[in-house]
Amino acid sequence: MARIDPWGSGQITDYEHVFKEFGLKPFPEKWSSSLKHYLFERNIVVAHRDFDLVFQKIKTKKPFVNMTGIASSGQLHLGHKADLDLFFFFKKSGARNYFSVSDLDAYLSRPDSSVPSIKKAKQNAVDNLAHALALGLTEKDVYVQSQGSRKNPRRYFEFSLELSKKITKNTFEAVYGHVDLGKVAANFLQYADIIHPQLEEFEGKMPSVTGIGIEQDPHARLTRDVARRLPYDLEVPSFIYFQHQSGLREGSKMSSSLPETAVFLNDSAKDAERKIRNAFTGGRPTAEEQKKLGGNPEICKVCELLRFHFPDSKKLGKHIEDYRSGKILDRENKQFAVDFMLPWLEKHQEKAKEKRELAEQIVSGQN
């Protein structure tokens, strides 16, 4: 069986092969048209595992668990924003919300070159959380992994250790190709994050959903397998899968470890503009050829950035078609993205500064 590396920087391009190999179901158009959000409208959400259970709860306005988190292994970039936007959508749809600030995961699963200490993971966590709060997360949504889930921290940690007896070394190695002890420990915390809201000490049995990129599917498969082995009355957790925004360079994944591939939420206007203007495009070798033959938005990283973040779908659709037809050249396409992105970043960073003190209090456990 082929493997997907959830910790790697490689980019998945052959979705059909992954669907077939790992049993993912394509996300139905009838659901996408019903769920009024850009991630669905623009086909950024591409697959699911048992999302029908959650879809029915949304339609009947009944509760379900909405769980996600971000490992504090570095600065947040635009590629993380889809995770948060999806979380906010489900929150507005009536969910019970659990957002993990995953400081332990970051330290355990990343090499010392990127996260050399728990202290560094917590510093990253403060920065990440300030941005997440600025984007719309609230204090009630959040728990810090090293402090345990808010309602019952002791039960959270007890449960994460309980899970360690529900998976074998051979199973872990078969899925991931190795048995790195730090990653093993981090994974048990991830499984606990996703499953624990259904314990009786928290929300009780109900469908749950976690949005992830396709490269995170190994975690999803083992989470679901572990949930089936537990001596509790639980729904097997559901997952939906979105395309991750790829890096600004050709063939790259947007990654915290590759700074030139990503626009970070901390980037200065100068750095953000430079990265956008240096991005790989779908243009032709000359302006004359592009006017005649048009650009290729399907491979253009600037068009992809706009597809993931520009809020007006109608205006974006016209812009993309003008680029495809040759009415817009690469320099105009990049200018359009710069004119949108820089004011958004400036406004967002002002909000993040205002949220910094609250983020410090939450991560330190003083709130």
Rosetta blueprint (number, residue, H / E / L):
1 M L
2 A L
3 R L
4 I L
5 D L
6 P L
7 W L
8 G L
9 S L
10 G L
11 Q L
12 I L
13 T L
14 D L
15 Y H
16 E H
17 H H
18 V H
19 F H
20 K H
21 E H
22 F H
23 G L
24 L L
25 K E
26 P E
27 F L
28 P L
29 E H
30 K H
31 W H
32 S H
33 S H
34 S H
35 L L
36 K L
37 H L
38 Y H
39 L H
40 F H
41 E H
42 R L
43 N L
44 I L
45 V E
46 V E
47 A E
48 H E
49 R E
50 D L
51 F H
52 D H
53 L H
54 V H
55 F H
56 Q H
57 K H
58 I H
59 K H
60 T L
61 K L
62 K L
63 P L
64 F L
65 V E
66 N E
67 M E
68 T E
69 G E
70 I E
71 A E
72 S L
73 S L
74 G L
75 Q L
76 L L
77 H E
78 L H
79 G H
80 H H
81 K H
82 A H
83 D H
84 L H
85 D H
86 L H
87 F H
88 F H
89 F H
90 F H
91 K H
92 K H
93 S L
94 G L
95 A L
96 R E
97 N E
98 Y E
99 F E
100 S E
101 V E
102 S E
103 D H
104 L H
105 D H
106 A H
107 Y H
108 L H
109 S H
110 R L
111 P L
112 D L
113 S L
114 S L
115 V L
116 P L
117 S L
118 I H
119 K H
120 K H
121 A H
122 K H
123 Q H
124 N H
125 A H
126 V H
127 D H
128 N H
129 L H
130 A H
131 H H
132 A H
133 L H
134 A H
135 L H
136 G L
137 L L
138 T L
139 E H
140 K H
141 D H
142 V E
143 Y E
144 V E
145 Q H
146 S H
147 Q H
148 G L
149 S L
150 R L
151 K L
152 N L
153 P H
154 R H
155 R H
156 Y H
157 F H
158 E H
159 F H
160 S H
161 L H
162 E H
163 L H
164 S H
165 K H
166 K L
167 I L
168 T L
169 K H
170 N H
171 T H
172 F H
173 E H
174 A H
175 V H
176 Y H
177 G L
178 H L
179 V L
180 D L
181 L H
182 G H
183 K H
184 V H
185 A H
186 A H
187 N H
188 F H
189 L H
190 Q H
191 Y H
192 A H
193 D H
194 I H
195 I H
196 H H
197 P H
198 Q H
199 L L
200 E L
201 E L
202 F L
203 E L
204 G L
205 K L
206 M L
207 P L
208 S E
209 V E
210 T E
211 G E
212 I E
213 G E
214 I H
215 E H
216 Q H
217 D H
218 P H
219 H H
220 A H
221 R H
222 L H
223 T H
224 R H
225 D H
226 V H
227 A H
228 R H
229 R H
230 L L
231 P L
232 Y L
233 D L
234 L L
235 E L
236 V L
237 P L
238 S E
239 F E
240 I E
241 Y E
242 F E
243 Q L
244 H L
245 Q L
246 S E
247 G L
248 L L
249 R L
250 E L
251 G L
252 S L
253 K E
254 M L
255 S E
256 S L
257 S L
258 L E
259 P H
260 E H
261 T H
262 A L
263 V L
264 F E
265 L L
266 N L
267 D L
268 S L
269 A H
270 K H
271 D H
272 A H
273 E H
274 R H
275 K H
276 I H
277 R H
278 N L
279 A L
280 F L
281 T L
282 G L
283 G L
284 R L
285 P L
286 T L
287 A H
288 E H
289 E H
290 Q H
291 K H
292 K H
293 L H
294 G L
295 G L
296 N L
297 P L
298 E L
299 I L
300 C L
301 K H
302 V H
303 C H
304 E H
305 L H
306 L H
307 R H
308 F H
309 H H
310 F L
311 P L
312 D L
313 S H
314 K H
315 K H
316 L H
317 G H
318 K H
319 H H
320 I H
321 E H
322 D H
323 Y H
324 R H
325 S H
326 G L
327 K L
328 I L
329 L L
330 D H
331 R H
332 E H
333 N H
334 K H
335 Q H
336 F H
337 A H
338 V H
339 D H
340 F H
341 M H
342 L H
343 P H
344 W H
345 L H
346 E H
347 K H
348 H H
349 Q H
350 E H
351 K H
352 A H
353 K H
354 E H
355 K H
356 R H
357 E H
358 L H
359 A H
360 E H
361 Q H
362 I H
363 V H
364 S H
365 G L
366 Q L
367 N L
